[in-house]
């Protein structure tokens, strides 16, 4: 972590390490942590140090400052282990329910699995991210207990999403819960479960979505700016879904008119440029700590009439049991596919992991606090890069550290900076982009 100490979540935030999962707020025994959305950075915790008892519980669950990969099994698919972590099986499939398949981001497998576990009695509810009126731009953790509730929240959330701030909602259920989140959320869940037996006993299954990084809220503001929509006028916002890969769709208040933007434009040209700093240094984009993880089979050609398919990775025996049961019960149509499908489908995520060792080495040399990882084969993956790419992974990070002053912590006033919704369409997006990636 270098010679600069990380003593509390304020330090995690100041050194740009936070991923915005929200776990620290849930587990703080003194309720000293508050989450705020800093539009140019993401969801960030602020600890009231007058309440803090320095127990370090917040740091113990934090996925941002370090991850330790679990031990590999002899049942893992050997050719995937180094790059993707433990994988028992690779499937491609989709929800048998046409509505779930159409509305889901990529074939609706996550929603279909969740519905199966509710209807089979395997779980009583599902913790996931969604939106609530009257704040359609804000992602919040919520509990769903029915098919209709889950369908109402389908679609990706390309914005800050503090799933783990919902740990308290799990405690309230008094019954098994399915957890659906990003890879970093699942890491935080794993850490919290090791510390809290009651939480551990209430997780029926953990499902992760693939993640290329969480855009800060300013990315959404950029989309709205190009559509000439004031954020305060938005009544509904959908980033994806309703076909594969689906359109970004915005509806304004008191208006039947909807505006659309293609996935290629919304994600490829805009949102991906506003990813959070810490996401660049993540070794796990495909949820290797989950029981099951799902993402897009980008090895396929997309077309506007495609209802979508999901790439499904079985990570644990529990995940295997639930997926096979969901297929047998008619909730998911799926077939086993060659492991190489994962390589061909997620080339960008693999490239990011291969660059990671060089980037972390640059941070170490420049005395910038960096996350500590073990068991991810980062050096071995870095060796798979060409010589030129190896140099770029190191020198490019050095240049950014100097140019963007990553070797200096953020000032307190910068941490608490917010952008009023009514001025969000007048942001200096060039500077905001530099603040993120």
PyMOL commands that set and color helices and strands:
alter all, ss='L'
color gray80, all
select helices_A, chain A and resi 9-14+23-27+57-61+78-84+98-103+109-119+147-151+163-173+183-195+197-201+217-227+231-233+263-274+277-281+317-328+340-345+347-365+378-382+387-403+412-415+421-426+429-436
alter helices_A, ss='H'
color red, helices_A
select strands_A, chain A and resi 33-38+42-47+66-68+89-95+125-132+135-144+177-181+203-209+234-238+248-252+258-261+292-295+310-314+332-336+372-374
alter strands_A, ss='S'
color yellow, strands_A
deselect
rebuild
show_as cartoon
